[in-house]
Amino acid sequence: MFSDYVLSCPLHLLGPKRTWITNPAMKAEWSAVSMENAFAGVLLGTAVGDALGLPAENLSPERIRKTLAWRWRMRFLFGRGMISDDTEHTLMVAQALLAHPDDAAAFQRALGRKLRWWFAGLPGGVGLATAKACLRLWIGFPAHRCAVVSAGGGPAMRSAILGAFFAAAPERRREFVLASARLTHRGWQAETAALAVAEAVAFAVRERKEPAAGPLLSAWRGLLSGAGVAGPAFRKWRRPWHGMIPYRNLCARLG
C-alpha cells in the first residue's frame, strides 16, 4: 500500500504541462519518468532512513559510536524497522501538495486538517510545539495562527518532498516550506532548518547526483544571512573544505 501511494503521487503532481517548472529548457529535459523516480526516491528514502535511524534518535554522535557500534540495519524490534512521525508528516505534506500544488495557503489549511486528525491518534514522541499547534487546531484556531515559538525540528523533518517538487522554482519552494513550517513553529531556527533541507533536496534533484558541499554551503549561508545570523561560526565551517567534500561528509562534520 505504501509503495502504491508513493508511485501514484508523482503522476498527479506532475500534471500534463508540469507548470511548476518555470525554466523551459528544464521542462524539456525533465521527463515524467525521471521526476516520478525523484519523488519516489525522496518518499522511500525518507521512510527507510527514518526506520534505520529511529533506534538512535536523540543520541549524540559520540553515544552512537560507543553504544551502537554496528552496521546500520533494521533493528528497532526483532530485526524490523519502524517509521516515526518524520515519515508520517512527509506523507501528509505530499497529500496536501497533491490537493493544492498552486496555493500555499490552501496547502497549509489542508496540512492542518491532516495534522489535527493525526494528533487525535495520540502519536508517540510528538514534539511539544507540534502538540500545542495541533491542540490549537482542534480548538478552532485558523491554520495560519496555530504556530508556537519554537526552534524545533518538526518543519525540517517534513520539508524534503517540497524541495523535490519545487526543485526548479525557488520562490515557490520557499513559500510552501514556510507555509508548512509556520503551521506549527515560529522562529528563524525552525524555518531556516526546513528551508535548508528543502534546498539540499532541490540541489540533488536538479543535479541528479549527490551535491557537493560548496554549493550547499553557499545556499545555506544565504538562508542564514536572510535570517540575520550568518557570521564567524559559518565562516569557520566553510574554510577547511573548499566545497570538495560530499554532502554526507559535511553533515558528519557538522554533527
N, C-alpha and C positions, 0 to 999 in steps of 0.2 A: 504493500500500500504506500509506503514512504517513497519507494523508487518510482512508482507510477505518478505520484504527486510531483516529484522533482522533475521528471521528464515531461510532464504536461505543462508545467509553468512557463517555460520559455516560449512555447508556441503561441500562447496568449500574450505574453509580454512583448514579443517582437512586433506583432501586427504586420499587415501586408506591406506597409511602407517604412517601418522602423523609424517613425517620425522623431523618436527621442535621440537619434544620431543626427547631429547637426552638420557634420562635415560630409560633403557629397562624395569625396574620394573614399572615405571610410565606409559610407553606405554600400558602395560597390564592392569593397574588399571584404566586409564582414557578412558572410552568408548566414542564413538562419541556422544551418547546422553548426557552424563554428560558435555562434552565440549560445545555442542550446547547450553545447558542451561546456561553455564557460559558466553558464548559470547552474547547470547540474553539478559542475565541479565545485563551485562555491558552496552550494547547499550540502552536498555529500561531504565535502571536506570539513565544513563546519561540524557536521554530525559526528564524523569519525574522530576529528581532533578533540571534540568535546568529550566523547566517550573515553578516548585514550587518556586525556588529561584529568578527568574528574577525580581519580584517586589522589592526585597531587594538588588539588585545589587548596588555596590558602597556605601552601607550604612554600618556604623560601627556596631559592635555587640550592643553597648550601644544605638545607634539610633534605631536599630531594636526593642530592648526591649521597648523603650519608645513610638515609633510611630506605630509599627506593632505588638502590643501585642495581637496576635490572633493565633489560631491553624493554622499550615501550611496546606493550601489547595490551589487549583487552583483559582486565583483571579486576574489575570492580567487584564482581561476585561470581565465584565458581567459574572463573575463566571467561566471563561475559562482561561486556561493557554496557554502560547505560548513559543516555544523553541527559542533559540538565536543561535549565532554563535558557542557556545560551542558544541551543538548537531550537527550542520551543519559540523563543522570541524571534529568531531568524525566520522561521516558517510563518509566524504571524505577520511579520513585516512583508514577506513575499506575497501572502494572501491579500493584505491591504493594498499592496502595489498592483496586484492583478486587477483589483476593483477600481483603483484610482491612480493610473500612471501619469496623469497630466495635471493633477490638482493636489498640491501638498496639504492644503487644509482639509480636504475631504479624506485624503490618505491618513492624516493624523486622527481624524474622528473615527475612521474605520479601525485603525490600530487600537484606539482607545476602547472601542467596544469589545475587541478580541481580548485585550488585556484584562478587562473587567471580568469576563467570564472565566478566563484562565485563572485569575486570582480567586475566584469562587471555589476552585478545586483545591484550595489550600496547598499550593506547591511548596515543596521543601526548599530551604535555602534562599528564599526570596529576599532581596536586599531591602533595607529599611526605607530608602527613598521610593523604590518601586511600590512597596506595600502602602506607603502613605498616599502616593498618587492614585493607586487603584482604589483605596478607600474613598478618596475624593470623587473618583469616577462613579462609584456606587451611590454616594450621597447626592450626586446630581451636578457636580461642577462640570463646566464645559471642558473639552479636551485641552484647549489652549491655556487653561488656568489650573491645571492639576499638578503641575511640576512643583517639586520642593527643592530648596537649596541643598545641593549635594555635589561632591566630586566623585561619585561612584562610577563604576564601570558598566552599568546597565546599558546605556546608549551605545557604548563601543562594541558590546558583545553582539548586537543585532544589526550593525551597520554595514557588514561586508557585502550583503546582497545588493544594497543600494549603490555601493561603489562599482559593482559589476554592471548593474543595469544602466547606470548613468556614467559609464566609463568615458564616453565621448562628449559629455555635457556637464562641464564643471559647475556651472551656476546652478543647474537643476539638482546636481548631486548634493551641493551644499544645502540647497533649500530643503530637500527631502530628508537629509541626515539631521538637520536641525529640527525639523518638524517631529521626527522620531525621538530625538534626544529630549526636546522640550515638552514632550508629553509627560515625562516622569522626573526629569532632572533640570535644575537651573544652576549654572556655574560654568566658568570657562574651562575648567579641567575636564568635566564630563563631555562637554561639547567638542572640545579640541581632540580628545581621545577618539570620539566617534568619527570625527572628520578624518583623523589620521588613519584609522583602519580603512575607511572607505577610499582614501587616497591611495593606500598601498594596493588594495584590490584593483582599483581602476588602472594603476600602473601595470599590474600583472596582466590584466585583460587586454589592454592596448598593445603591450609589447609581446604578448603571448609567450612569456617566459618569466622566470623569477627576476624581479627587478634588482638592479644594483643599489647599493646603499646611497651613493652620491645623489642621484635624482630624488630619492625619497627624503633624504635629509634636507635638501633644498626646499621641497614641498612642505615638509613638516615645520621647517623654520618659518616659512611664510604663514602657516597656521598660528604658530606661537606669536609671531610679530603682530598678526591681526588681533590676537588676544592681549597684546601688550606685555608679554612675558619673555620674549626671546632675549637672551643675554649671554653672559660669560659661560654659564653651565653648558649651553648648547654649543658654543664655540669649542669648548673643551671636548665634547663628544665628537665633533666633526673633524678636528685637526688630525688625529692619528690615522684615519682610514683612507682619506683621499678618494672616497667613492668607489673603491675597488672590491670591497668585501661583499659577499652575498647578503641578502636581506635576513636570512635566518641567523647568520653570524652576528649581524648588527643587533638583532633582538637579544641574542645571548649575552652580548657585551653590556647592553643596557639593563639587563636583569629583568 
